[in-house]
Amino acid sequence: MGSGQVFGWTSVDKRWYGFLNNVPVRIYQEDDKLIVYSNKELEEEDIINFFSLNDDIEMINEKIMVNDFLKKAIQLYSGVRILQQNPIDTIVEFICAQNKNIPAIEKIIEKLSLKYGERAKIDETTFFGPPNIEKIANSSLKELLENGLGYRAKYLLFTAKKILEDKMYSDRIRKMDYIEALHAMTSGNMKLYGVGLKVADCILLYGFHKLEAFPIDVWVLKAYPSALKEFIDENLYGEKYFGRPKLDKKKYLLMGNVARKIFGKYAGYAQLYIYMASRNLFKGSKKI
């Protein structure tokens, strides 16, 4: 749960408490076994899907292990999976995550969950589910601002209202291929207010399991020259460029396309390994 994919889970004594497909659960690992408990009905298939246990991780790792950097990253984080979360929850989380470090994101999601999420209790641990999109849509901008969202409050409110009006939004995005979905989410009449390329990539990867997505945040930007050095054109991606704090749209897309050319349909897995390895290498910078 510490891979930057999901927020709002509670950790107590190496056990994680949260909601899996709207069902409260307690999760922990015992040797090579994943133990999932709920006091409500939960289908085994839901657990398998959430943790992407049907993904052939050995085959995926072999495909994306293109150099020493990826080899070392995979060795360090070999157990990581791309989670398949509820798309609406993922949209809420990553709108709130813009230009925030992980502790700050967790604090915002915690406040929103307390106000707009479902209360649950397992063992002696009380925790809250993801913020309900309908409750968010029916709140005011002033109420949302009280949760530390800043400018993101307007993004979240407008997006919640749009999704509430368009009940089929998630289904339509799910049916699109990656490029079509990225375009739809960031432009035209399906655009989500305040959602740019990076946030859209996070939503498509972690909420819709579109594994071609390659979100480029500051961590990936720092590691990009090392992780893909054999494949990048120095004239296009010079060393000076990587020192910049932000990417323009053109270069973001170019860098993502290079990654997709190298890693193919598993670019998202490569991104997650690069992201986690970069956080370990460059601990001085904390923005995601």
Secondary structure as UniProt FT lines:
FT   STRAND          10..12
FT   TURN            13..14
FT   STRAND          15..20
FT   TURN            21..22
FT   STRAND          23..30
FT   TURN            31..32
FT   STRAND          33..37
FT   HELIX           44..50
FT   TURN            51..54
FT   HELIX           57..64
FT   HELIX           68..76
FT   TURN            77..79
FT   HELIX           87..96
FT   TURN            97..99
FT   HELIX           102..116
FT   STRAND          119..122
FT   TURN            123..124
FT   STRAND          125..128
FT   HELIX           133..137
FT   HELIX           141..145
FT   TURN            146..148
FT   TURN            150..151
FT   HELIX           152..165
FT   TURN            167..168
FT   HELIX           169..175
FT   HELIX           178..186
FT   HELIX           188..190
FT   TURN            193..194
FT   HELIX           197..208
FT   TURN            211..212
FT   HELIX           218..227
FT   TURN            229..231
FT   TURN            234..236
FT   HELIX           239..242
FT   HELIX           249..263
FT   HELIX           264..266
FT   HELIX           267..281
FT   TURN            283..284
//
